[in-house]
Amino acid sequence: MPRPAAAPAAPPAPAPRIAPYLFGFDRAEAPPPGWLTELFDASNLRFAGAYVDGPPLAGHPPGSFTVSARSPDRHWMDRLAATAAAGWGIVFFYIGYSSSHDTSAHPSTHPPAGQPTPERGRLHALHIKTIIADRNPGWAGGVVMIDNENSVRLDLDSRAEQPLRDYYLALCEELVLPGPGDAPPMRPGFYLHSPVAVPLLRARPDLFVWDVEIDVADKGSTDTVTPPFDPAHPTRIDVGEPHTSVTLRPTLVTPPPGGTVPAWNAWPVGRQFRFYVDHMPQRGSPITRARRSLTPMKPVDFDCALVRNPAFPVAEPRVTAFGGRPDPQVLRGTFAEPARGGDTSTPPMMLLHLLGLRRPGPHPETSPALAVEPDAPIVAVPPERPTVVLSQLRGGVPVEWRLQRDTWVRTVLPTLTGTGARRIRALAAARQPDRSVHVLTVSSGHRLYAQRRPADGPWSEPAPMAGDLRLHPFSSLAATSRGRTVEVLLLDRDSRLVNAWWSRGGEWPGKAHTVVDKAARLLPGGALAALAPTAYDLLALGIGRDLRLHLADYRAGRGWEPPRPLGLPEHCLTPHARFAAHVVTPELVEVCALTHRLQPVVYRLRPGDGSWQSADPQPLPAIPPRPPRDHRPPAQDSPVEPAYGWVPNPYGDVTLGRTTTGRSFVTLSAHIRGRAAAVSRFLDGNEEWWLHR
């Protein structure tokens, strides 16, 4: 009998909304630094929107830039350092062009006659880079949200808006390039109603998005006099329930008409949810008497985000697995807010805690004098049983802790002479069989530097590795030890995957490197992983431009096979999260990654037919949204508790470890409203996810 016709495929559905992590605010003019410090201490607002503006570029008339982009009286660029020192994260906005084809955008953002053009987009990118270079070079590589003021009806796929779309894409292309001169590359993002971003995300899936979705508006307006906080509170301005209950929506990136690529979900860094036109704090409210320096200001826009510092969007907490013990352990890095008060004051920094199923610690020591930089990467070596932890102090200075008989011994590594560390931090390490440790970093000039320490000796000075090779300004690093060789993976300035190496007996750290992927298949800022299952094999993993996990493998005597995608076209990952991989046996490698629907999945790689292969990724059980009715909380002194309602953060870490009992476990960064945590589970068995307290 003939088979019935197959039902047409259902249209793709967006992933469910998720809660934000933190709240913040933005306003056109920067408040005085003292006011910002007082607000930080008196509220749960943790990031501020800062407008990138400056004088027109030499040789270009003022009319080549919007009024807001060349405005001299916003003061954010002047007060940026003081704002960050007070503890605030930053989200950058730049007012470029919006469409003039509807009335939703202010006329000051409309392009003049003959505009927009790609050339004007490149000019505006140069304007952004020049402002950062001249006034705030310490923010090189940060994300800048290009402001679009149009309504959600703007269609960048339409013929009428093609010039605006081309202007935006040309702006992005120029923004990520170093120069001219000292002008730093910056990472592009867009402030807009997120559905408008779909054509841009098709072209650049690693774009950042700041969604505009208003939750409360007065009749006939997008503004409101209703605050998202309790105006009667005597001492604080805390945004959140019951005065607001906002969530973040993903943008479903669908193919253009006639396209066949799978749809995927792009997660915003943050969202602007309320245009508040009354005062904060409200005039005559109790807090104005308790905190007299917190004078009322208006208007104020309110935002929420998945990260503490949207300019460098890395989710809290930072985590790395500590395997090789009877039970799972994880090293967690959390943000410590500044303390004020003369001799007892401390700067914003990151605290490290070693956590386990049964007991915590010992914890690596951190101090105000040697403060670990907030959100700095954490690396533990050797991965099978770490005894060394590395991170970075302020300015990107590497720091090491060595575990010796339940005590951590801290050492600050020698620093670069004449150049600093790249602001987008990159850190990798490998330990060789002779117990020497090698550390890799990236300089502000985008060169690879290596340092090494023998088993019981001092650290060397930093030395350039891979000759004059220049890295892509957003490249990650990965390293591993393969027999007598230290292997390093990176992306060069042309986004090509490169393998650099040094072998014992050769000149250290050496100039040797080779291009693995001439087709530049990987996302320039995506995570990388390096593994050596045997002394003859080297595996390289990264996220491709099609958002699938890609694998390149090297075999001694054969050389490199270029990156190839794993899984089916619909197996898309979220582009900004890290992923983790570890060697289980010489014939098994496990990889854990986060899909675009925030589902943790596991790939298992095995050798076969001359190269390494993987079956389709297998999903891990989801974190339960709520406890069962018969749930009984663990004892107060328990170091862990069952995880309920937590959401994996699309900008967070994923890490893998293995216990001495032969069980693999995964730990990832997760959040609920106002809280972030490390959550873990075994890859096998029926145990639920647990939360490290």
RAKA-V41336 format. One record per residue. N is the residue number from 1. RES is the residue in one letter. PSI is psi in whole degrees, -180 to 180 (NA if undefined). BURIAL is b if it has 24 or more other ideal C-beta (glycine too) atoms within 12 Angstrom, else e. D_LAST is the distance of its C-alpha to the last C-alpha in Angstrom with 2 decimals. Layout:
n: {N,N}
res: {RES,RES}
psi: {PSI,PSI}
burial: {BURIAL,BURIAL}
d_last: {D_LAST,D_LAST}
This chain:
n: {1,2,3,4,5,6,7,8,9,10,11,12,13,14,15,16,17,18,19,20,21,22,23,24,25,26,27,28,29,30,31,32,33,34,35,36,37,38,39,40,41,42,43,44,45,46,47,48,49,50,51,52,53,54,55,56,57,58,59,60,61,62,63,64,65,66,67,68,69,70,71,72,73,74,75,76,77,78,79,80,81,82,83,84,85,86,87,88,89,90,91,92,93,94,95,96,97,98,99,100,101,102,103,104,105,106,107,108,109,110,111,112,113,114,115,116,117,118,119,120,121,122,123,124,125,126,127,128,129,130,131,132,133,134,135,136,137,138,139,140,141,142,143,144,145,146,147,148,149,150,151,152,153,154,155,156,157,158,159,160,161,162,163,164,165,166,167,168,169,170,171,172,173,174,175,176,177,178,179,180,181,182,183,184,185,186,187,188,189,190,191,192,193,194,195,196,197,198,199,200,201,202,203,204,205,206,207,208,209,210,211,212,213,214,215,216,217,218,219,220,221,222,223,224,225,226,227,228,229,230,231,232,233,234,235,236,237,238,239,240,241,242,243,244,245,246,247,248,249,250,251,252,253,254,255,256,257,258,259,260,261,262,263,264,265,266,267,268,269,270,271,272,273,274,275,276,277,278,279,280,281,282,283,284,285,286,287,288,289,290,291,292,293,294,295,296,297,298,299,300,301,302,303,304,305,306,307,308,309,310,311,312,313,314,315,316,317,318,319,320,321,322,323,324,325,326,327,328,329,330,331,332,333,334,335,336,337,338,339,340,341,342,343,344,345,346,347,348,349,350,351,352,353,354,355,356,357,358,359,360,361,362,363,364,365,366,367,368,369,370,371,372,373,374,375,376,377,378,379,380,381,382,383,384,385,386,387,388,389,390,391,392,393,394,395,396,397,398,399,400,401,402,403,404,405,406,407,408,409,410,411,412,413,414,415,416,417,418,419,420,421,422,423,424,425,426,427,428,429,430,431,432,433,434,435,436,437,438,439,440,441,442,443,444,445,446,447,448,449,450,451,452,453,454,455,456,457,458,459,460,461,462,463,464,465,466,467,468,469,470,471,472,473,474,475,476,477,478,479,480,481,482,483,484,485,486,487,488,489,490,491,492,493,494,495,496,497,498,499,500,501,502,503,504,505,506,507,508,509,510,511,512,513,514,515,516,517,518,519,520,521,522,523,524,525,526,527,528,529,530,531,532,533,534,535,536,537,538,539,540,541,542,543,544,545,546,547,548,549,550,551,552,553,554,555,556,557,558,559,560,561,562,563,564,565,566,567,568,569,570,571,572,573,574,575,576,577,578,579,580,581,582,583,584,585,586,587,588,589,590,591,592,593,594,595,596,597,598,599,600,601,602,603,604,605,606,607,608,609,610,611,612,613,614,615,616,617,618,619,620,621,622,623,624,625,626,627,628,629,630,631,632,633,634,635,636,637,638,639,640,641,642,643,644,645,646,647,648,649,650,651,652,653,654,655,656,657,658,659,660,661,662,663,664,665,666,667,668,669,670,671,672,673,674,675,676,677,678,679,680,681,682,683,684,685,686,687,688,689,690,691,692,693}
res: {M,P,R,P,A,A,A,P,A,A,P,P,A,P,A,P,R,I,A,P,Y,L,F,G,F,D,R,A,E,A,P,P,P,G,W,L,T,E,L,F,D,A,S,N,L,R,F,A,G,A,Y,V,D,G,P,P,L,A,G,H,P,P,G,S,F,T,V,S,A,R,S,P,D,R,H,W,M,D,R,L,A,A,T,A,A,A,G,W,G,I,V,F,F,Y,I,G,Y,S,S,S,H,D,T,S,A,H,P,S,T,H,P,P,A,G,Q,P,T,P,E,R,G,R,L,H,A,L,H,I,K,T,I,I,A,D,R,N,P,G,W,A,G,G,V,V,M,I,D,N,E,N,S,V,R,L,D,L,D,S,R,A,E,Q,P,L,R,D,Y,Y,L,A,L,C,E,E,L,V,L,P,G,P,G,D,A,P,P,M,R,P,G,F,Y,L,H,S,P,V,A,V,P,L,L,R,A,R,P,D,L,F,V,W,D,V,E,I,D,V,A,D,K,G,S,T,D,T,V,T,P,P,F,D,P,A,H,P,T,R,I,D,V,G,E,P,H,T,S,V,T,L,R,P,T,L,V,T,P,P,P,G,G,T,V,P,A,W,N,A,W,P,V,G,R,Q,F,R,F,Y,V,D,H,M,P,Q,R,G,S,P,I,T,R,A,R,R,S,L,T,P,M,K,P,V,D,F,D,C,A,L,V,R,N,P,A,F,P,V,A,E,P,R,V,T,A,F,G,G,R,P,D,P,Q,V,L,R,G,T,F,A,E,P,A,R,G,G,D,T,S,T,P,P,M,M,L,L,H,L,L,G,L,R,R,P,G,P,H,P,E,T,S,P,A,L,A,V,E,P,D,A,P,I,V,A,V,P,P,E,R,P,T,V,V,L,S,Q,L,R,G,G,V,P,V,E,W,R,L,Q,R,D,T,W,V,R,T,V,L,P,T,L,T,G,T,G,A,R,R,I,R,A,L,A,A,A,R,Q,P,D,R,S,V,H,V,L,T,V,S,S,G,H,R,L,Y,A,Q,R,R,P,A,D,G,P,W,S,E,P,A,P,M,A,G,D,L,R,L,H,P,F,S,S,L,A,A,T,S,R,G,R,T,V,E,V,L,L,L,D,R,D,S,R,L,V,N,A,W,W,S,R,G,G,E,W,P,G,K,A,H,T,V,V,D,K,A,A,R,L,L,P,G,G,A,L,A,A,L,A,P,T,A,Y,D,L,L,A,L,G,I,G,R,D,L,R,L,H,L,A,D,Y,R,A,G,R,G,W,E,P,P,R,P,L,G,L,P,E,H,C,L,T,P,H,A,R,F,A,A,H,V,V,T,P,E,L,V,E,V,C,A,L,T,H,R,L,Q,P,V,V,Y,R,L,R,P,G,D,G,S,W,Q,S,A,D,P,Q,P,L,P,A,I,P,P,R,P,P,R,D,H,R,P,P,A,Q,D,S,P,V,E,P,A,Y,G,W,V,P,N,P,Y,G,D,V,T,L,G,R,T,T,T,G,R,S,F,V,T,L,S,A,H,I,R,G,R,A,A,A,V,S,R,F,L,D,G,N,E,E,W,W,L,H,R}
psi: {143,144,145,150,140,141,143,145,139,146,147,145,141,156,158,152,159,161,149,173,-55,163,155,-170,164,152,158,-45,137,131,164,151,-39,-37,-42,-40,-44,-41,-39,-45,-21,16,175,14,132,-2,158,142,128,131,128,112,155,174,155,150,147,137,2,131,156,-32,-8,-8,154,158,-42,-36,-25,12,133,-1,19,-35,-1,-41,-30,-30,12,-46,-44,-35,-47,-39,-27,-8,-7,138,167,138,122,137,140,126,100,-152,148,167,143,8,-3,176,10,-24,144,140,-25,-16,-2,139,146,178,137,-2,161,157,161,-36,-39,-34,-43,-36,-43,-34,-42,-36,-47,-51,-38,-41,-46,-44,-40,-32,-27,63,-19,-6,18,135,-1,165,132,123,115,122,120,125,6,168,177,-13,-11,128,99,-6,-15,155,-39,-30,7,-40,-38,-42,-44,-36,-46,-45,-36,-37,-45,-43,-41,-35,-33,-2,139,147,177,154,-130,4,125,152,145,158,132,142,174,135,114,174,120,-32,-25,-24,-7,-50,-32,-39,-28,-42,-34,86,-13,13,150,148,135,104,146,113,106,132,-33,130,144,157,130,14,163,-5,170,155,9,118,153,22,170,107,-12,-3,135,-26,-9,158,93,116,137,-171,147,6,-21,147,77,155,170,132,141,157,119,109,102,156,159,166,129,-7,158,-4,150,150,152,163,123,126,129,153,-38,-175,136,123,-9,130,99,120,4,-174,149,120,165,144,134,1,157,-33,-28,-21,-33,-32,84,-23,-11,72,143,139,151,158,169,131,143,143,165,162,167,-6,161,-36,88,-20,-31,81,92,126,155,154,162,139,148,140,148,86,-170,17,166,-34,158,136,153,142,125,135,124,150,131,120,154,147,137,145,56,-122,-20,5,148,148,167,135,177,133,141,136,132,120,150,179,-32,-39,147,168,176,153,135,138,135,152,159,-36,-32,66,128,134,135,135,15,151,154,131,136,134,155,152,-29,-28,87,138,-4,133,137,143,-161,136,-180,139,1,17,124,144,142,142,129,129,114,105,56,19,136,131,121,139,130,127,153,151,166,145,123,-7,153,-175,149,140,-36,102,142,131,130,158,156,145,132,168,-26,10,11,146,136,131,137,134,174,133,168,-18,9,37,153,129,145,147,152,155,125,173,-43,26,-175,167,144,166,154,140,140,138,151,32,-134,15,134,132,159,140,-15,11,139,174,149,147,154,168,127,98,-121,8,137,121,134,138,143,173,135,-179,-19,16,19,139,130,141,117,150,161,135,142,136,-20,171,131,143,2,164,-1,132,158,148,123,-35,94,-17,-4,61,-16,154,133,-35,11,164,154,154,143,133,147,89,-31,175,-7,-10,142,129,139,131,141,172,125,168,-19,6,11,153,133,145,128,139,143,139,128,132,-18,-36,-162,139,131,165,141,147,148,142,-171,165,-30,-3,65,139,166,131,-22,-5,155,164,168,151,145,159,124,-50,170,-12,17,126,133,141,134,130,170,123,172,-14,13,36,118,133,157,129,141,117,136,150,146,142,39,-6,171,141,161,138,173,147,143,128,145,155,142,154,125,140,-24,157,155,166,-31,15,134,117,148,171,154,-33,6,135,-11,165,157,143,122,131,0,149,127,135,125,-3,19,180,153,135,149,144,172,132,167,-11,4,25,132,145,153,143,137,161,129,166,159,178,116,-3,145,150,163,125,146,162,160,151,-21,176,178,8,149,174,144,155,132,118,NA}
burial: {e,e,e,e,e,e,e,e,e,e,e,e,e,b,b,e,e,b,b,b,b,b,b,b,b,b,b,b,b,b,b,e,b,e,b,b,b,b,b,b,b,b,b,b,b,b,b,b,b,b,b,b,b,b,e,b,b,e,e,e,e,e,e,b,b,b,b,b,b,b,b,e,e,b,b,b,b,e,b,b,e,b,b,b,b,b,b,b,b,b,b,b,b,b,b,b,b,b,b,b,b,b,e,e,b,e,e,e,b,b,b,e,e,e,b,b,b,e,e,b,b,b,b,b,b,b,b,b,b,b,b,b,b,b,b,b,b,b,b,b,b,b,b,b,b,b,b,b,b,b,e,b,e,b,b,b,e,e,e,e,b,e,b,b,b,b,b,b,b,b,b,b,b,b,b,b,b,b,e,e,e,e,b,b,b,b,b,b,b,b,b,b,b,b,b,b,b,b,b,b,b,b,b,b,b,b,b,b,b,b,b,b,b,b,b,b,e,e,e,e,e,b,e,b,e,b,b,b,b,b,b,e,b,e,e,b,b,b,b,b,e,e,b,b,e,b,b,b,b,b,b,b,b,b,e,e,e,e,e,e,e,b,b,b,b,b,b,b,b,b,b,b,b,b,b,b,b,b,b,b,b,b,e,e,b,e,b,b,e,e,b,e,e,b,e,b,b,b,e,b,b,b,b,b,b,b,b,b,b,b,b,b,b,b,b,b,b,b,b,b,b,b,b,b,b,e,b,b,b,b,b,b,b,b,b,b,b,b,e,e,e,e,e,e,e,b,b,b,b,b,b,b,b,b,b,b,b,e,e,b,e,b,b,b,b,b,e,e,e,b,b,b,b,b,b,b,b,b,b,b,b,b,b,b,e,b,b,b,b,b,b,b,b,b,b,b,b,b,b,b,b,b,b,e,e,e,e,b,e,b,b,b,b,e,b,b,e,e,e,b,b,b,b,b,b,b,b,b,b,b,b,b,e,e,e,b,b,b,b,b,b,b,b,b,b,b,b,b,b,b,b,b,b,e,e,e,e,e,b,e,e,b,b,b,b,b,e,e,b,b,b,b,b,b,b,b,b,b,b,b,b,b,e,e,b,b,b,b,b,b,b,b,b,e,b,b,b,b,b,b,b,b,e,e,e,e,e,b,b,b,e,e,b,b,b,b,b,e,e,b,b,b,b,b,b,b,b,b,b,b,b,b,b,e,e,e,b,b,b,b,b,b,b,b,b,b,b,b,b,b,b,b,b,b,e,e,e,e,e,b,b,b,b,b,b,b,b,e,e,b,b,b,b,b,b,b,b,b,b,b,b,b,b,b,e,e,e,b,b,b,b,b,b,b,b,b,b,b,b,b,b,b,b,b,b,b,e,e,e,e,b,b,e,b,e,e,b,e,e,b,e,b,b,e,e,e,e,e,e,e,e,e,e,e,e,e,e,e,b,b,b,b,b,e,b,b,b,b,b,b,b,b,b,b,b,b,b,b,b,e,e,e,b,b,b,b,b,b,b,b,b,b,b,e,b,b,b,b,b,b,b,b,b,e,e,e,e,b,b,b,b,b,b}
d_last: {60.82,59.37,55.63,54.61,53.59,49.90,48.22,47.42,43.87,41.74,40.90,37.44,34.82,32.11,28.46,26.73,25.60,21.98,20.26,20.24,17.38,19.26,22.67,25.55,29.30,32.53,36.06,39.28,39.73,37.17,36.62,37.26,34.49,34.24,33.77,30.96,29.18,29.69,28.42,25.21,24.53,25.71,24.02,21.11,23.43,22.14,24.90,28.70,31.47,34.03,37.49,39.08,42.72,45.57,49.33,51.09,51.45,54.74,57.55,56.02,57.11,54.63,55.29,53.53,50.17,48.88,49.36,45.61,45.05,47.73,47.02,47.23,45.62,42.01,40.79,37.41,38.50,39.62,36.44,33.87,33.02,32.60,30.47,28.00,28.07,27.06,23.76,25.00,24.58,27.94,29.48,33.10,35.91,39.50,42.24,44.39,46.82,46.40,48.96,52.06,52.93,51.33,50.96,47.17,46.83,48.34,51.63,50.43,48.21,51.10,52.55,56.11,59.06,58.76,54.96,52.27,52.92,50.87,52.49,51.19,47.67,47.88,49.25,46.34,43.90,45.90,45.68,41.87,41.73,44.40,42.67,39.42,41.47,43.58,41.09,37.48,37.62,34.07,32.93,34.86,33.39,31.50,31.63,34.45,34.74,38.45,39.22,41.17,42.37,43.94,43.06,41.37,44.91,45.37,46.22,46.02,47.59,50.77,53.84,53.97,50.51,50.91,51.84,48.63,46.54,48.42,47.90,44.12,43.99,46.26,44.08,41.07,43.16,44.28,41.00,39.30,42.21,42.42,45.33,47.94,47.84,44.53,43.24,39.78,38.66,36.25,34.29,35.76,34.18,35.72,35.29,36.97,36.74,34.82,37.47,39.92,38.02,38.77,41.88,40.13,37.13,39.64,41.11,37.92,34.85,32.59,33.59,30.98,31.46,30.90,31.76,33.95,33.59,34.53,33.01,35.37,38.95,41.96,44.99,46.91,44.41,41.16,40.35,39.16,39.19,36.22,33.13,29.59,28.45,29.61,32.73,33.02,29.80,31.10,28.85,26.61,27.01,23.95,24.63,23.28,23.74,26.12,28.29,27.26,25.35,25.85,24.80,25.60,28.33,29.01,32.54,34.33,36.42,39.49,42.41,45.59,48.47,49.65,46.56,44.94,41.58,38.58,36.85,33.28,30.60,30.04,26.91,27.54,25.64,26.13,28.49,30.87,30.99,33.19,36.35,36.37,39.79,39.46,38.14,34.60,34.28,37.08,40.17,40.49,36.88,35.35,33.08,36.24,37.35,34.07,33.56,37.14,36.48,34.63,37.95,38.06,38.40,39.31,38.91,35.23,33.65,30.05,27.79,24.37,22.77,20.18,19.85,19.88,23.17,25.44,28.09,25.93,23.77,20.69,17.47,14.12,12.10,14.45,13.48,15.65,15.61,16.32,18.64,21.32,19.23,19.37,15.85,14.01,12.43,11.59,12.25,10.56,12.73,12.03,14.93,15.84,18.50,21.80,22.73,26.37,28.73,31.24,30.39,26.72,26.22,23.87,24.08,21.53,19.62,16.64,14.25,13.26,10.48,11.06,8.30,9.58,9.96,11.34,10.68,9.49,12.37,15.00,14.12,17.06,18.80,19.34,21.80,23.80,26.83,25.23,22.70,21.05,22.17,19.78,19.04,20.92,20.78,19.14,21.22,20.90,24.11,25.53,23.46,24.17,22.74,21.60,22.77,23.15,20.88,22.69,22.00,24.24,24.95,26.66,29.74,28.35,29.10,27.52,25.56,24.81,22.65,24.09,22.32,24.97,24.43,20.77,21.67,21.41,24.79,24.89,27.95,28.92,31.22,34.70,35.00,37.51,40.84,42.33,39.58,35.92,33.02,32.90,30.73,29.10,27.29,27.87,26.79,27.47,28.04,29.67,30.44,33.83,34.97,36.42,32.89,33.90,31.26,32.34,30.58,31.73,31.53,33.60,35.84,36.77,40.00,38.15,39.08,37.08,36.60,35.77,34.95,34.90,34.28,35.99,34.15,34.80,36.42,35.78,34.76,37.66,38.50,37.50,40.25,40.97,40.56,42.45,45.36,45.76,43.48,41.74,38.45,37.74,36.19,33.00,32.86,29.75,30.10,29.42,30.65,31.09,33.42,36.30,38.39,40.00,39.04,36.21,35.89,34.64,34.41,34.84,36.82,40.01,41.46,42.97,39.64,40.86,38.58,39.63,39.11,39.64,39.82,40.92,42.26,42.84,46.42,46.69,46.69,43.16,41.33,44.11,45.28,44.97,43.46,44.44,43.86,42.21,42.38,45.40,44.71,41.47,39.63,36.05,34.28,34.77,31.21,29.46,27.17,29.00,28.35,30.68,30.96,33.66,33.76,36.99,39.16,41.27,38.77,36.69,34.70,33.83,31.60,31.33,31.35,34.93,36.63,36.83,32.99,33.19,31.64,34.50,35.32,37.89,38.80,40.95,43.02,45.03,48.67,47.99,45.93,43.58,43.42,42.36,39.23,39.50,37.26,35.29,35.33,37.32,37.93,35.58,32.61,31.51,28.24,26.70,28.33,25.75,22.64,22.32,22.83,22.35,24.89,25.32,28.21,27.98,31.66,34.73,35.41,32.03,29.65,26.63,25.60,22.78,23.35,22.73,25.83,27.27,26.04,22.39,22.69,21.23,24.26,25.25,28.57,30.15,32.86,35.73,39.04,42.16,45.55,45.27,41.96,38.35,37.76,34.94,34.99,33.62,29.83,28.06,25.35,22.03,21.14,19.75,16.34,17.56,18.22,17.59,16.91,20.11,22.11,21.47,17.63,16.32,12.73,11.28,11.70,9.99,9.52,8.09,5.49,5.39,7.20,10.17,10.30,13.15,14.97,13.22,15.97,16.37,17.58,21.20,20.93,17.84,17.32,17.69,17.59,18.85,18.76,20.59,20.12,23.09,23.56,24.56,21.80,20.66,17.20,16.25,13.25,13.82,13.03,12.65,12.96,14.07,16.31,15.09,11.47,10.49,7.73,8.31,9.35,11.50,14.40,17.52,20.68,22.63,22.37,21.33,17.63,15.60,12.91,9.36,6.12,3.79,0.00}
